[in-house]
């Protein structure tokens, strides 16, 4: 009977590099999803994962997103630098296992997220689309896009699912910046804010440019954030710029995801 060698002892540094590689390969992921992935790939035990994750966050090599991404782990420039400098220390079988398993795992996560793209009405010179992302009980974002362009409507309906995460990040980035620029005192509450609970407010506004008109609903954690978002997009130049930004993202070409390397 052949004698198996004892399993190789993995030190803390390698475990942290493994987690950095996982987050890089998965793009952005919650800690629960990261643990599921690490467990499926037999990378480490739960206690080790939590300890290493805490140290990576404290060191600034990983960070938590904001807004709708507040539970998601993101790789920072420091984390990317650590992978570039020390990633080759990871055994090749670990790198291959992680990078090979990441695409189907990402696809699984996308299937679990509810993304809707549907025509409300479609006839010549009058195309109206409903585009939405929902990860909880309430829609995170909802867009009602109206355009006279058949090409724009067709690209939007077929490509929104692939770009939904990018659109979500873009809108929450605008909301975060708007809050920072909002005056401390508001003269009166703004219309367009719907309160669902103490930590759930939907901001509703409309923006447009020469190509399309978009009604935007965005779920935010405070009334102040919702009002700031509405005020920011009420500026004609900002509304036009945001409309173009959304259209550019939604209709971007669908390219194969680059292979993940260290």
MIPAMI-882331 format. One record per atom (N, C-alpha, C, O): residue in three letters; x, y, z. Coordinates in steps of 0.001 Angstrom, whole numbers, plus 500000, padded with zeros to 6 digits. Layout:
N
ALAXYZ
...
//
This chain:
262
UNK500848498807500000
UNK500000500000500000
UNK500888501248500000
UNK501729501408500884
UNK500701502143499001
UNK501567503324498919
UNK501354504234500116
UNK500245504354500637
UNK502415504860500535
UNK502347505792501660
UNK502173507208501123
UNK502997507693500348
UNK501096507865501541
UNK500845509237501100
UNK501672510201501938
UNK501758510053503157
UNK502278511186501289
UNK503008512191502060
UNK502017513048502844
UNK500872513198502418
UNK502425513607503961
UNK501520514473504717
UNK501146515704503890
UNK501942516153503065
UNK499961516249504095
UNK499565517430503331
UNK500515518595503591
UNK501011518775504703
UNK500759519381502543
UNK501665520519502676
UNK501072521553503619
UNK499893521888503513
UNK501876522056504535
UNK501409523068505475
UNK501366524413504770
UNK502358524853504189
UNK500206525063504826
UNK500021526360504181
UNK500107527446505235
UNK499355527433506209
UNK501023528389505043
UNK501167529445506044
UNK500166530572505815
UNK499443530587504818
UNK500137531507506747
UNK499153532592506702
UNK499332533479505483
UNK498348533913504884
UNK500573533754505108
UNK500824534606503940
UNK500225533990502680
UNK499594534683501881
UNK500426532688502509
UNK499866532040501324
UNK498340532048501370
UNK497695532243500340
UNK497760531842502542
UNK496300531877502640
UNK495748533252502262
UNK494705533351501615
UNK496452534309502667
UNK495992535657502303
UNK496123535889500801
UNK495263536523500190
UNK497199535376500208
UNK497346535472498759
UNK496249534683498047
UNK495748535111497007
UNK495882533550498598
UNK494785532768498011
UNK493490533567498004
UNK492764533567497010
UNK493195534254499119
UNK491973535059499180
UNK492027536226498205
UNK491034536522497542
UNK493170536888498110
UNK493309537981497147
UNK493075537482495719
UNK492413538150494925
UNK493612536326495402
UNK493421535747494079
UNK491949535437493830
UNK491440535667492733
UNK491265534914494850
UNK489844534599494711
UNK489022535851494424
UNK488190535854493516
UNK489252536916495196
UNK488487538147494993
UNK488798538736493622
UNK487898539229492942
UNK490066538689493211
UNK490443539187491892
UNK489742538386490794
UNK489242538962489828
UNK489706537078490937
UNK489097536219489917
UNK487583536365489871
UNK486970536209488815
UNK486977536667491030
UNK485518536769491105
UNK485020538194490902
UNK483810538418490869
UNK485921539163490765
UNK485613540587490580
UNK485175541258491872
UNK485921542063492429
UNK483996540947492354
UNK483534541438493655
UNK482630540358494223
UNK481904539687493489
UNK482681540201495524
UNK482008539064496135
UNK481739539381497603
UNK482511540115498220
UNK480672538850498169
UNK480441539020499592
UNK481313538030500358
UNK481832537074499780
UNK481473538261501663
UNK482297537345502453
UNK481680535951502476
UNK482398534951502480
UNK480338535885502490
UNK479675534577502478
UNK479937533850501159
UNK480188532645501149
UNK479877534580500055
UNK480158533972498753
UNK481625533559498646
UNK481953532524498065
UNK482507534392499222
UNK483928534057499209
UNK484185532766499974
UNK484975531926499542
UNK483507532609501125
UNK483687531381501895
UNK483160530171501120
UNK483789529113501122
UNK482022530320500465
UNK481477529219499675
UNK482471528786498598
UNK482710527597498390
UNK483037529773497928
UNK484002529477496860
UNK485256528818497433
UNK485733527814496903
UNK485792529390498526
UNK487004528838499137
UNK486784527407499627
UNK487664526556499494
UNK485602527149500196
UNK485297525810500692
UNK485165524826499531
UNK485669523706499609
UNK484495525234498462
UNK484314524347497316
UNK485656523986496677
UNK485832522885496156
UNK486589524923496725
UNK487913524662496136
UNK488907524099497154
UNK490079523885496844
UNK488414523863498382
UNK489229523291499459
UNK490505524106499686
UNK491603523558499777
UNK490332525428499776
UNK491474526320499927
UNK491887526512501379
UNK493073526660501675
UNK490894526509502304
UNK491200526716503726
UNK489937526480504536
UNK488849526351503976
UNK490079526423505846
UNK488905526266506702
UNK488306527635507024
UNK488909528671506744
UNK487113527624507615
UNK486363528855507834
UNK487094529822508769
UNK487183531014508476
UNK487616529318509891
UNK488292530192510858
UNK489496530865510206
UNK489713532063510390
UNK490272530107509454
UNK491428530679508756
UNK490987531752507775
UNK491613532808507680
UNK489904531482507042
UNK489409532456506079
UNK489021533759506765
UNK489375534836506286
UNK488291533675507891
UNK487856534885508591
UNK489045535669509134
UNK489063536896509039
UNK490039534987509700
UNK491214535667510246
UNK492009536371509138
UNK492421537522509289
UNK492212535670508040
UNK492963536264506936
UNK492187537404506292
UNK492776538413505902
UNK490889537257506178
UNK490063538313505608
UNK490138539577506463
UNK490252540684505939
UNK490072539401507782
UNK490174540546508699
UNK491511541268508503
UNK491550542498508492
UNK492586540528508352
UNK493910541140508195
UNK494029541848506842
UNK494658542903506751
UNK493435541281505800
UNK493496541913504480
UNK492712543229504464
UNK493138544202503842
UNK491571543253505149
UNK490791544484505248
UNK491541545534506063
UNK491577546707505693
UNK492138545105507169
UNK492887546031508029
UNK494100546602507296
UNK494470547757507511
UNK494713545803506439
UNK495904546244505704
UNK495543547074504475
UNK496424547646503834
UNK494257547143504143
UNK493845547925502982
UNK494049547226501656
UNK494004547870500608
UNK494272545921501676
UNK494444545174500429
UNK493099544713499869
UNK492976544429498678
UNK492104544645500735
UNK490713544481500338
UNK489925545600500994
UNK490335546137502023
UNK488789545953500398
UNK487905546939501009
UNK486463546561500724
UNK486179545793499806
UNK485548547115501531
UNK484122546911501308
UNK483597548040500433
UNK483985549196500601
UNK482713547701499499
UNK482125548716498639
UNK481160549603499392
UNK481007549482500608
UNK480509550495498666
UNK479568551440499267
UNK478211551304498601
UNK478085550702497534
UNK477192551872499246
UNK475844551809498691
UNK475366550380498574
UNK475442549606499528
UNK474873550038497401
UNK474381548678497190
UNK475495547654497244
UNK475241546456497374
UNK476742548127497142
UNK477887547220497165
UNK478533547161498543
UNK479663546693498681
UNK477815547638499570
UNK478414547765500904
UNK478816546427501516
UNK479638546399502432
UNK478265545332501040
UNK478626544018501570
UNK479647543307500691
UNK480040542178500983
UNK480073543957499628
UNK480948543291498665
UNK482414543625498901
UNK482774544770499173
UNK483241542611498791
UNK484680542765498934
UNK485284543146497587
UNK484978542536496563
UNK486137544153497601
UNK486768544632496380
UNK488287544638496565
UNK488788544942497648
UNK489000544304495512
UNK490452544326495544
UNK490934545766495383
UNK490498546453494460
UNK491820546237496256
UNK492363547585496168
UNK493658547570495352
UNK494145546516494943
UNK494198548767495128
UNK495482548846494427
UNK496582548134495222
UNK497473547508494648
UNK496502548241496557
UNK497489547546497397
UNK497378546036497234
UNK498387545335497153
UNK496152545544497186
UNK495942544117497008
UNK496412543639495649
UNK496992542561495518
UNK496153544463494631
UNK496601544099493285
UNK498126544091493206
UNK498723543243492543
UNK498743545051493896
UNK500207545095493925
UNK500780543861494619
UNK501782543302494174
UNK500133543435495720
UNK500599542248496436
UNK500515541014495541
UNK501415540174495551
UNK499437540903494769
UNK499306539772493853
UNK500374539812492769
UNK500941538782492405
UNK500641541005492257
UNK501649541135491208
UNK503037540753491715
UNK503796540077491021
UNK503359541190492929
UNK504693540968493479
UNK504894539548494002
UNK505963538958493844
UNK503834539008494633
UNK504018537747495352
UNK503118536604494862
UNK503186535490495382
UNK502282536887493868
UNK501350535863493402
UNK502008534611492877
UNK501438533522492953
UNK503212534762492341
UNK503920533597491808
UNK504319532611492890
UNK504688531476492590
UNK504248533033494149
UNK504556532106495244
UNK503453531057495423
UNK503667530017496045
UNK502289531341494878
UNK501199530360494975
UNK501501529173494071
UNK501951529361492941
UNK501262527962494544
UNK501460526786493690
UNK500621526891492422
UNK499499527396492460
UNK501147526427491321
UNK500442526537490043
UNK499098525830490078
UNK498148526284489440
UNK498997524709490823
UNK497722523997490855
UNK496651524823491568
UNK495473524724491224
UNK497039525638492556
UNK496080526502493251
UNK495606527606492316
UNK494409527885492240
UNK496540528236491602
UNK496165529305490663
UNK495242528774489577
UNK494244529407489234
UNK495580527613489044
UNK494752527039487979
UNK493368526661488492
UNK492365526853487804
UNK493325526118489714
UNK492043525721490287
UNK491133526931490494
UNK489955526900490137
UNK491690527997491075
UNK490897529197491357
UNK490428529858490068
UNK489244530156489914
UNK491355530087489143
UNK491011530785487904
UNK490084529951487018
UNK489273530504486277
UNK490201528630487092
UNK489307527777486319
UNK487913527703486895
UNK486938527596486151
UNK487801527759488228
UNK486489527646488880
UNK485752528966488964
UNK484536528979489156
UNK486474530101488823
UNK485846531408489008
UNK484751531722487984
UNK483677532166488388
UNK484968531513486668
UNK483914531866485709
UNK482583531158485950
UNK481551531830485965
UNK482550529818486142
UNK481252529190486405
UNK480644529634487732
UNK479420529696487854
UNK481477529947488732
UNK480944530427490010
UNK480319531807489833
UNK479250532076490382
UNK480984532695489063
UNK480398534010488776
UNK479062533859488062
UNK478105534578488348
UNK479013532909487125
UNK477776532684486378
UNK476662532233487316
UNK475511532641487158
UNK476998531407488275
UNK476027530969489286
UNK475483532153490059
UNK474276532250490280
UNK476370533062490476
UNK475939534237491239
UNK475031535126490398
UNK474051535674490903
UNK475358535269489110
UNK474527536105488240
UNK473130535523488089
UNK472148536263488024
UNK473038534192488033
UNK471719533566487906
UNK470872533818489147
UNK469647533914489063
UNK471538533926490312
UNK470807534138491548
UNK470344535582491708
UNK469439535863492494
UNK470964536497490966
UNK470550537899491002
UNK469420538091489995
UNK469473537571488880
UNK468409538838490395
UNK467270539070489522
UNK467546540305488674
UNK467582541423489188
UNK467740540101487377
UNK467950541200486446
UNK466885541108485372
UNK466722540071484729
UNK466160542202485183
UNK465055542206484227
UNK465340543181483100
UNK465824544290483327
UNK465038542757481894
UNK465126543634480740
UNK463961543277479822
UNK463925542188479251
UNK463015544192479684
UNK461823543866478896
UNK461297545106478180
UNK461482546231478644
UNK460640544885477049
UNK459977545953476317
UNK458633546254476968
UNK457855545341477244
UNK458364547518477210
UNK457023547925477610
UNK456176548128476362
UNK455001547763476315
UNK456803548720475356
UNK456135548914474078
UNK457206548977472999
UNK458272549550473227
UNK456956548420471872
UNK457934548418470790
UNK457217548616469461
UNK456571547704468945
UNK457344549816468921
UNK456809550099467590
UNK457701551165466965
UNK458437551840467685
UNK457657551332465679
UNK458584552262465019
UNK458612553633465680
UNK457571554244465919
UNK459805554100465967
UNK460050555420466550
UNK459490555604467955
UNK459375556729468440
UNK459146554515468597
UNK458648554616469981
UNK458979553324470721
UNK458186552383470752
UNK460169553302471315
UNK460626552113472030
UNK460749552441473511
UNK461433553395473881
UNK460099551665474350
UNK460134551888475792
UNK460537550588476478
UNK459920549542476276
UNK461587550678477294
UNK462157549499477938
UNK462131549661479447
UNK462296550764479967
UNK461921548552480145
UNK462062548505481595
UNK463268547640481932
UNK463330546467481563
UNK464229548238482640
UNK465463547557483018
UNK465597547641484527
UNK465460548724485094
UNK465862546524485192
UNK465889546543486654
UNK466875545522487204
UNK467163544500486581
UNK467383545836488396
UNK468229544931489168
UNK467632544840490563
UNK467380545864491199
UNK467405543631491041
UNK466823543429492367
UNK467577542323493085
UNK467654541197492595
UNK468140542649494262
UNK468886541665495039
UNK468224541385496376
UNK468662540495497105
UNK467176542130496712
UNK466445541917497958
UNK464961542031497687
UNK464485541666496612
UNK464230542541498672
UNK462789542676498510
UNK462409543821497583
UNK461336543801496980
UNK463284544823497464
UNK462994546008496656
UNK463980546109495500
UNK465120545661495622
UNK463556546695494374
UNK464500546899493277
UNK465651547800493713
UNK465430548853494311
UNK466862547389493415
UNK468032548208493701
UNK468087549382492740
UNK468256550528493157
UNK467944549095491458
UNK467797550152490459
UNK466696549754489494
UNK466452548572489252
UNK466035550768488946
UNK465064550540487883
UNK465178551682486895
UNK465200552851487281
UNK465250551341485625
UNK465363552334484568
UNK464230552130483581
UNK463974551008483144
UNK463552553211483227
UNK462541553167482165
UNK463081554025481027
UNK463080555254481094
UNK463536553353479999
UNK464242554009478907
UNK463309554191477714
UNK462675553238477260
UNK463232555415477215
UNK462412555730476044
UNK463318556290474952
UNK464115557196475200
UNK463192555749473748
UNK464028556194472637
UNK463309555983471316
UNK462438555121471196
UNK463686556782470329
UNK463161556597468979
UNK464078555713468145
UNK463757555382467004
UNK465216555333468712
UNK466209554550467966
UNK465999553053468172
UNK466095552548469290
UNK465716552363467092
UNK465554550916467168
UNK466877550246467542
UNK466896549290468318
UNK467975550748466993
UNK469287550164467296
UNK469622550297468770
UNK470080549340469395
UNK469394551487469332
UNK469663551710470746
UNK468788550817471615
UNK469266550241472592
UNK467523550700471269
UNK466610549856472039
UNK467031548396471975
UNK467015547696472987
UNK467407547939470791
UNK467797546534470618
UNK469061546212471419
UNK469123545188472099
UNK470060547081471338
UNK471293546846472087
UNK471027546853473589
UNK471578546036474327
UNK470175547783474039
UNK469892547900475474
UNK469208546652476005
UNK469572546149477068
UNK468222546150475275
UNK467451545013475764
UNK468305543749475794
UNK468102542886476649
UNK469257543633474870
UNK470060542417474794
UNK471332542466475642
UNK471898541422475965
UNK471781543658476004
UNK473076543766476682
UNK472977544217478142
UNK473972544177478866
UNK471800544642478575
UNK471698545176479939
UNK472105544151480989
UNK472800544494481946
UNK471687542909480827
UNK472017541889481831
UNK473525541784482052
UNK473984541646483186
UNK474280541849480979
UNK475733541702481086
UNK476390542901481765
UNK477462542777482358
UNK475741544062481673
UNK476341545287482215
UNK475624545805483456
UNK475906546915483909
UNK474696545017484017
UNK473892545488485146
UNK474743545861486352
UNK474472546867487008
UNK475769545066486655
UNK476612545358487815
UNK477365546668487618
UNK477496547453488557
UNK477860546912486409
UNK478589548152486119
UNK477664549357486237
UNK478055550392486777
UNK476442549226485736
UNK475460550317485831
UNK475134550615487290
UNK475043551777487687
UNK474957549560488090
UNK474664549738489511
UNK475790550478490218
UNK475541551409490984
UNK477024550066489963
UNK478176550725490580
UNK478256552187490170
UNK478558553048490995
UNK477989552470488910
UNK478043553839488385
UNK477026554737489093
UNK477368555843489511
UNK475798554278489229
UNK474761555103489848
UNK475036555335491331
UNK474811556432491840
UNK475519554312492020
UNK475824554502493436
UNK477046555398493629
UNK477150556095494638
UNK477957555385492682
UNK479083556312492744
UNK478609557752492619
UNK479096558633493328
UNK477659557996491717
UNK477082559335491577
UNK476362559757492852
UNK476476560903493285
UNK475615558823493454
UNK474879559136494683
UNK475825559484495826
UNK475569560411496594
UNK476916558735495932
UNK477881559000497007
UNK478506560386496847
UNK478645561118497827
UNK478879560747495633
UNK479462562063495384
UNK478437563165495657
UNK478783564218496193
UNK477181562923495289
UNK476136563920495485
UNK475927564217496962
UNK475718565372497330
UNK475978563209497809
UNK475802563408499252
UNK476907564295499805
UNK476649565152500650
UNK478123564101499340
UNK479256564886499817
UNK479121566356499453
UNK479638567218500163
UNK478429566654498354
UNK478300568030497881
UNK476994568686498314
UNK476777569864498028
UNK476118567944498999
UNK474824568491499414
UNK475004569450500589
UNK475752569144501517
UNK474326570618500570
UNK474385571527501713
UNK473877570850502978
UNK473035569954502920
UNK474396571285504119
UNK474016570677505392
UNK472521570821505655
UNK471885569888506145
UNK471965571968505336
UNK470553572227505606
UNK469763572276504305
UNK470138572965503357
UNK468659571531504280
UNK467746571576503134
UNK466549572438503511
UNK466063572370504640
UNK466074573250502567
UNK464947574137502870
UNK463665573363503112
UNK462869573735503974
UNK463456572288502358
UNK462237571482502501
UNK462474570120501852
UNK463316569993500963
UNK461738569107502293
UNK461891567784501671
UNK461574567831500178
UNK460663568540499750
UNK462326567078499399
UNK462115567041497946
UNK461060566014497565
UNK460894564995498234
UNK460358566297496491
UNK459475565289495908
UNK460336564270495162
UNK461455564569494745
UNK459804563091495006
UNK460530562058494284
UNK461201561045495184
UNK461879560139494700
UNK461019561187496518
UNK461607560238497459
UNK460497559397498077
UNK459526559932498611
UNK460647558086498001
UNK459697557164498622
UNK460380556463499784
UNK461423555835499604
UNK459799556566500977
UNK460375555909502150
UNK459730554540502331
UNK458509554424502432
UNK460567553507502372
UNK460082552148502583
UNK460284551705504026
UNK459460550979504583
UNK461394552149504629
UNK461718551826506017
UNK462759552837506485
UNK463131553742505739
UNK463226552681507716
UNK464207553633508252
UNK465505553636507465
UNK466232554629507492
UNK465815552558506767
UNK467064552485506016
UNK466875552208504543
UNK467804551748503879
UNK465674552480504008
UNK465394552205502595
UNK464564553335502003
UNK463402553526502363
UNK465179554081501086
UNK464513555194500418
UNK464797555086498921
UNK465942554896498511
UNK463761555206498119
UNK463952555174496672
UNK463883556590496121
UNK462906557308496338
UNK464931556982495406
UNK464973558277494728
UNK464495558088493293
UNK464917557158492606
UNK463606558983492842
UNK463072558894491486
UNK463306560224490775
UNK462924561283491273
UNK463938560153489604
UNK464168561358488818
UNK464201560991487345
UNK464222559812486994
UNK464204562004486479
UNK464245561770485044
UNK465395562554484427
UNK465651563701484793
UNK466077561921483495
UNK467202562536482800
UNK467065562258481315
UNK466339561349480913
UNK467763563042480496
UNK467646562810479053
UNK468783563478478299
UNK469465564368478808
UNK468961563017477068
UNK469810563700476099
UNK469145563577474732
UNK467953563280474651
UNK469897563799473662
UNK469295563784472326
UNK468857562386471900
UNK468030562250470999
UNK469399561345472534
UNK469135559984472083
UNK468040559276472878
UNK467367558388472354
UNK467862559663474132
UNK466917558912474966
UNK466497559730476184
UNK467153560699476568
UNK465392559311476769
UNK464922559832478054
UNK464851558651479016
UNK464329557591478669
UNK465378558836480230
UNK465444557729481192
UNK464862558164482527
UNK465307559148483119
UNK463870557431482993
UNK463382557593484367
UNK464211556648485235
UNK464351555465484925
UNK464756557185486324
UNK465667556424487177
UNK465078556283488575
UNK464656557269489179
UNK465051555064489081
UNK464720554790490476
UNK465935554131491106
UNK466446553146490573
UNK466414554662492248
UNK467605554138492904
UNK467341553982494401
UNK466919554930495063
UNK467591552787494929
UNK467383552504496348
UNK468592552974497145
UNK469727552598496851
UNK468333553820498178
UNK469408554404498970
UNK469116554267500458
UNK467963554075500842
UNK470150554363501308
UNK469959554069502736
UNK469388555217503567
UNK468930554988504687
UNK469404556462503042
UNK468888557601503815
UNK468108558543502905
UNK468303558555501690
UNK467223559333503511
UNK466491560340502751
UNK467458561378502186
UNK467305561836501054
UNK468448561739502989
UNK469429562728502543
UNK470137562264501274
UNK470324563049500344
UNK470530561002501232
UNK471192560468500042
UNK470257560500498841
UNK470679560827497732
UNK468987560161499057
UNK468015560164497964
UNK467800561580497431
UNK467744561787496218
UNK467681562552498335
UNK467477563933497911
UNK468717564480497202
UNK468601565220496226
UNK469890564119497690
UNK471129564566497052
UNK471224564035495625
UNK471629564759494715
UNK470855562783495432
UNK470894562169494106
UNK469942562890493149
UNK470298563173492005
UNK468735563183493626
UNK467747563880492790
UNK468238565278492420
UNK468134565688491264
UNK468772566009493399
UNK469268567363493144
UNK470423567367492148
UNK470485568221491264
UNK471327566419492292
UNK472490566367491402
UNK472064566147489953
UNK472571566808489047
UNK471133565222489734
UNK470712564909488369
UNK469733565930487807
UNK469436565914486612
UNK469225566826488668
UNK468323567875488193
UNK469066568937487387
UNK468464569656486590
UNK470379569031487600
UNK471189569956486799
UNK471208569454485351
UNK471622568321485107
UNK470768570273484383
UNK470665569804482994
UNK471949569169482450
UNK471901568130481792
UNK473093569797482727
UNK474346569246482196
UNK474649567889482818
UNK475097566970482132
UNK474401567768484131
UNK474654566503484816
UNK473677565429484339
UNK474061564274484156
UNK472427565806484138
UNK471442564853483641
UNK471807564339482262
UNK471678563148481978
UNK472261565236481415
UNK472662564844480060
UNK473891563937480090
UNK473968562941479370
UNK474851564306480941
UNK476070563502481063
UNK475770562112481607
UNK476332561124481135
UNK474883562032482604
UNK474531560742483197
UNK473773559868482202
UNK473984558657482141
UNK472895560488481430
UNK472173559734480398
UNK473145559099479417
UNK473026557920479084
UNK474116559899478953
UNK475097559365478012
UNK475938558280478665
UNK476250557271478032
UNK476308558479479930
UNK477092557463480636
UNK476351556143480733
UNK476926555081480501
UNK475073556213481076
UNK474265554989481176
UNK474124554308479821
UNK474267553089479722
UNK473845555079478785
UNK473669554488477459
UNK474957553832476976
UNK474923552760476370
UNK476087554470477242
UNK477373553906476829
UNK477622552568477514
UNK478070551616476876
UNK477331552494478819
UNK477531551243479556
UNK476581550158479096
UNK476998549031478825
UNK475304550494479008
UNK474284549493478715
UNK474470548880477331
UNK474234547688477136
UNK474894549699476374
UNK474983549211474991
UNK476385548768474592
UNK476622548451473427
UNK477317548742475540
UNK478693548354475212
UNK478734546930474659
UNK477910546087475012
UNK479701546684473793
UNK479842545357473183
UNK480063544298474247
UNK480658544569475290
UNK479587543096473983
UNK479773541975474888
UNK481059541269474503
UNK481153540641473448
UNK482052541383475382
UNK483341540764475110
UNK483581539631476090
UNK483130539696477233
UNK484279538601475663
UNK484638537531476610
UNK485446538109477737
UNK486312538956477520
UNK485164537647478971
UNK485902538135480142
UNK487339537699480035
UNK487627536553479690
UNK488258538628480336
UNK489685538288480255
UNK490004537188481257
UNK489389537103482321
UNK490963536355480909
UNK491379535311481822
UNK492098535928482998
UNK492838536899482843
UNK491880535356484200
UNK492463535895485403
UNK493872535321485584
UNK494072534106485586
UNK494835536225485734
UNK496204535795485985
UNK496771536577487136
UNK496251537633487496
UNK497818536074487709
UNK498466536777488798
UNK499703537483488292
UNK500399538141489066
//
